[in-house]
Amino acid sequence: MTTSLKAKAVRDVLVAAALLLAGAAPAQAAARHHAPDDWLYLTVARGDATAGAARDALLLCDPPQGHARAAEACADLAAVDGDIGALPARNTPCPMVYAPVTVQARGQWHGRPIDYTHTYANSCVLQARTGTVFALDDD
């Protein structure tokens, strides 16, 4: 199985798991019989293509979970109504080293489909532009 097929299979399993979790709520939460409104399947890959994703996570925002900084990532996304491209750039000095990092986010925000792919010059620029959204590591 190729890397892209593996990534698609993992994504499909994670999305299915999220949908199952949303439907497996206790009886007192019976009003919530639908999939979570705010979720993104995130990938971070070295290089200028999404193939061979080094890291991935399913970010759920109700409640926040999926990676170590999920609560912060969900708050950042809420501030821009899920528009990753509208996240405010942080004033962070980054080295002028070209070590490309490509990120992808697919999912939905308030029922609106999200499909975001971008290649950043290096991981410092990625963090300065997207904050905690793609901070999939514990550091």
Short mmCIF file of the C-alpha atoms (twelve columns), coordinates in Angstrom:
data_MODEL
# 
_entry.id   MODEL 
# 
loop_
_atom_site.group_PDB 
_atom_site.id 
_atom_site.type_symbol 
_atom_site.label_atom_id 
_atom_site.label_alt_id 
_atom_site.label_comp_id 
_atom_site.label_asym_id 
_atom_site.label_seq_id 
_atom_site.Cartn_x 
_atom_site.Cartn_y 
_atom_site.Cartn_z 
_atom_site.pdbx_PDB_model_num 
ATOM 1   C CA . MET A 1   0.000   0.000  0.000  1 
ATOM 2   C CA . THR A 2   1.439   3.385  -0.977 1 
ATOM 3   C CA . THR A 3   2.014   6.147  1.571  1 
ATOM 4   C CA . SER A 4   -0.821  8.296  0.176  1 
ATOM 5   C CA . LEU A 5   -3.221  5.353  0.343  1 
ATOM 6   C CA . LYS A 6   -2.145  4.671  3.922  1 
ATOM 7   C CA . ALA A 7   -2.692  8.330  4.835  1 
ATOM 8   C CA . LYS A 8   -6.154  8.264  3.233  1 
ATOM 9   C CA . ALA A 9   -7.017  5.047  5.061  1 
ATOM 10  C CA . VAL A 10  -5.869  6.503  8.384  1 
ATOM 11  C CA . ARG A 11  -7.855  9.692  7.737  1 
ATOM 12  C CA . ASP A 12  -10.982 7.703  6.857  1 
ATOM 13  C CA . VAL A 13  -10.652 5.616  10.027 1 
ATOM 14  C CA . LEU A 14  -10.138 8.710  12.188 1 
ATOM 15  C CA . VAL A 15  -13.147 10.480 10.682 1 
ATOM 16  C CA . ALA A 16  -15.269 7.362  11.174 1 
ATOM 17  C CA . ALA A 17  -14.094 7.140  14.788 1 
ATOM 18  C CA . ALA A 18  -15.026 10.794 15.359 1 
ATOM 19  C CA . LEU A 19  -18.470 10.166 13.932 1 
ATOM 20  C CA . LEU A 20  -18.929 7.088  16.111 1 
ATOM 21  C CA . LEU A 21  -17.851 8.994  19.215 1 
ATOM 22  C CA . ALA A 22  -20.326 11.744 18.440 1 
ATOM 23  C CA . GLY A 23  -23.140 9.199  18.210 1 
ATOM 24  C CA . ALA A 24  -22.072 7.282  21.334 1 
ATOM 25  C CA . ALA A 25  -23.049 10.045 23.762 1 
ATOM 26  C CA . PRO A 26  -24.783 9.178  27.045 1 
ATOM 27  C CA . ALA A 27  -28.582 9.261  27.203 1 
ATOM 28  C CA . GLN A 28  -28.644 12.665 28.941 1 
ATOM 29  C CA . ALA A 29  -26.912 14.143 25.890 1 
ATOM 30  C CA . ALA A 30  -29.515 12.759 23.511 1 
ATOM 31  C CA . ALA A 31  -29.911 16.115 21.787 1 
ATOM 32  C CA . ARG A 32  -26.468 15.638 20.218 1 
ATOM 33  C CA . HIS A 33  -27.026 12.939 17.594 1 
ATOM 34  C CA . HIS A 34  -24.846 14.445 14.881 1 
ATOM 35  C CA . ALA A 35  -21.171 14.564 14.068 1 
ATOM 36  C CA . PRO A 36  -19.112 17.241 15.815 1 
ATOM 37  C CA . ASP A 37  -19.323 20.577 14.003 1 
ATOM 38  C CA . ASP A 38  -15.688 21.548 14.450 1 
ATOM 39  C CA . TRP A 39  -13.056 18.969 13.521 1 
ATOM 40  C CA . LEU A 40  -9.979  18.881 11.337 1 
ATOM 41  C CA . TYR A 41  -7.738  16.053 10.206 1 
ATOM 42  C CA . LEU A 42  -4.279  17.657 10.304 1 
ATOM 43  C CA . THR A 43  -1.058  16.500 8.659  1 
ATOM 44  C CA . VAL A 44  2.446   17.928 8.792  1 
ATOM 45  C CA . ALA A 45  5.049   16.679 6.298  1 
ATOM 46  C CA . ARG A 46  8.647   17.608 5.629  1 
ATOM 47  C CA . GLY A 47  9.170   18.867 2.105  1 
ATOM 48  C CA . ASP A 48  6.912   20.587 -0.345 1 
ATOM 49  C CA . ALA A 49  4.305   17.843 -0.727 1 
ATOM 50  C CA . THR A 50  1.853   16.179 1.639  1 
ATOM 51  C CA . ALA A 51  3.018   12.664 0.716  1 
ATOM 52  C CA . GLY A 52  4.696   10.815 3.532  1 
ATOM 53  C CA . ALA A 53  3.120   12.801 6.362  1 
ATOM 54  C CA . ALA A 54  5.414   12.602 9.348  1 
ATOM 55  C CA . ARG A 55  2.724   13.579 11.834 1 
ATOM 56  C CA . ASP A 56  -1.043  13.654 11.830 1 
ATOM 57  C CA . ALA A 57  -3.906  14.161 14.248 1 
ATOM 58  C CA . LEU A 58  -7.668  14.474 14.346 1 
ATOM 59  C CA . LEU A 59  -8.412  17.769 16.094 1 
ATOM 60  C CA . LEU A 60  -11.840 17.828 17.714 1 
ATOM 61  C CA . CYS A 61  -13.056 21.037 19.301 1 
ATOM 62  C CA . ASP A 62  -16.130 19.956 21.281 1 
ATOM 63  C CA . PRO A 63  -14.454 19.184 23.671 1 
ATOM 64  C CA . PRO A 64  -10.919 20.033 22.519 1 
ATOM 65  C CA . GLN A 65  -8.805  16.923 21.905 1 
ATOM 66  C CA . GLY A 66  -6.479  15.434 19.335 1 
ATOM 67  C CA . HIS A 67  -3.048  16.810 20.172 1 
ATOM 68  C CA . ALA A 68  -1.187  18.284 23.147 1 
ATOM 69  C CA . ARG A 69  -2.355  21.869 22.491 1 
ATOM 70  C CA . ALA A 70  -5.870  21.126 21.247 1 
ATOM 71  C CA . ALA A 71  -7.617  23.669 23.512 1 
ATOM 72  C CA . GLU A 72  -5.345  26.478 22.280 1 
ATOM 73  C CA . ALA A 73  -5.703  25.364 18.651 1 
ATOM 74  C CA . CYS A 74  -9.497  25.317 18.933 1 
ATOM 75  C CA . ALA A 75  -9.477  28.792 20.528 1 
ATOM 76  C CA . ASP A 76  -7.198  30.105 17.747 1 
ATOM 77  C CA . LEU A 77  -9.534  28.649 15.114 1 
ATOM 78  C CA . ALA A 78  -12.644 29.979 16.860 1 
ATOM 79  C CA . ALA A 79  -11.164 33.495 16.754 1 
ATOM 80  C CA . VAL A 80  -11.014 33.333 12.916 1 
ATOM 81  C CA . ASP A 81  -14.162 31.228 12.402 1 
ATOM 82  C CA . GLY A 82  -12.092 28.263 11.226 1 
ATOM 83  C CA . ASP A 83  -10.238 30.180 8.488  1 
ATOM 84  C CA . ILE A 84  -6.634  29.005 8.921  1 
ATOM 85  C CA . GLY A 85  -5.390  31.532 6.361  1 
ATOM 86  C CA . ALA A 86  -6.797  34.358 8.517  1 
ATOM 87  C CA . LEU A 87  -4.843  33.409 11.642 1 
ATOM 88  C CA . PRO A 88  -2.830  36.446 12.749 1 
ATOM 89  C CA . ALA A 89  0.899   36.173 12.145 1 
ATOM 90  C CA . ARG A 90  2.983   36.239 15.293 1 
ATOM 91  C CA . ASN A 91  5.985   38.538 15.450 1 
ATOM 92  C CA . THR A 92  8.545   35.745 15.617 1 
ATOM 93  C CA . PRO A 93  12.063  36.014 14.210 1 
ATOM 94  C CA . CYS A 94  12.698  32.958 12.037 1 
ATOM 95  C CA . PRO A 95  15.920  31.842 10.344 1 
ATOM 96  C CA . MET A 96  16.169  32.265 6.595  1 
ATOM 97  C CA . VAL A 97  16.730  28.549 6.093  1 
ATOM 98  C CA . TYR A 98  14.727  26.737 3.456  1 
ATOM 99  C CA . ALA A 99  13.540  23.493 5.020  1 
ATOM 100 C CA . PRO A 100 9.974   23.297 3.683  1 
ATOM 101 C CA . VAL A 101 7.106   21.955 5.741  1 
ATOM 102 C CA . THR A 102 3.750   21.220 4.119  1 
ATOM 103 C CA . VAL A 103 0.580   21.157 6.168  1 
ATOM 104 C CA . GLN A 104 -2.913  20.082 5.334  1 
ATOM 105 C CA . ALA A 105 -6.193  20.467 7.204  1 
ATOM 106 C CA . ARG A 106 -9.388  18.812 6.041  1 
ATOM 107 C CA . GLY A 107 -12.643 18.693 7.913  1 
ATOM 108 C CA . GLN A 108 -15.371 21.106 8.823  1 
ATOM 109 C CA . TRP A 109 -16.002 24.177 10.920 1 
ATOM 110 C CA . HIS A 110 -19.606 24.979 11.868 1 
ATOM 111 C CA . GLY A 111 -20.716 22.641 9.090  1 
ATOM 112 C CA . ARG A 112 -18.556 24.405 6.475  1 
ATOM 113 C CA . PRO A 113 -15.977 22.243 4.689  1 
ATOM 114 C CA . ILE A 114 -12.327 23.106 5.330  1 
ATOM 115 C CA . ASP A 115 -9.612  22.100 2.865  1 
ATOM 116 C CA . TYR A 116 -6.344  23.922 3.536  1 
ATOM 117 C CA . THR A 117 -2.907  23.010 2.171  1 
ATOM 118 C CA . HIS A 118 0.146   25.232 2.395  1 
ATOM 119 C CA . THR A 119 3.930   24.862 2.257  1 
ATOM 120 C CA . TYR A 120 5.923   27.047 4.648  1 
ATOM 121 C CA . ALA A 121 9.634   27.816 4.285  1 
ATOM 122 C CA . ASN A 122 10.451  26.101 7.593  1 
ATOM 123 C CA . SER A 123 8.824   24.992 10.850 1 
ATOM 124 C CA . CYS A 124 9.474   28.350 12.523 1 
ATOM 125 C CA . VAL A 125 7.497   30.171 9.815  1 
ATOM 126 C CA . LEU A 126 4.780   27.521 10.114 1 
ATOM 127 C CA . GLN A 127 4.431   28.166 13.830 1 
ATOM 128 C CA . ALA A 128 4.551   31.950 13.376 1 
ATOM 129 C CA . ARG A 129 1.714   31.792 10.807 1 
ATOM 130 C CA . THR A 130 -0.515  29.073 12.280 1 
ATOM 131 C CA . GLY A 131 0.205   29.176 16.006 1 
ATOM 132 C CA . THR A 132 -0.894  26.018 17.750 1 
ATOM 133 C CA . VAL A 133 -3.117  24.560 15.019 1 
ATOM 134 C CA . PHE A 134 -0.368  22.356 13.551 1 
ATOM 135 C CA . ALA A 135 1.588   21.969 16.826 1 
ATOM 136 C CA . LEU A 136 1.183   18.198 16.867 1 
ATOM 137 C CA . ASP A 137 4.266   17.468 18.969 1 
ATOM 138 C CA . ASP A 138 4.377   17.791 22.739 1 
ATOM 139 C CA . ASP A 139 7.123   20.452 22.605 1 
# 
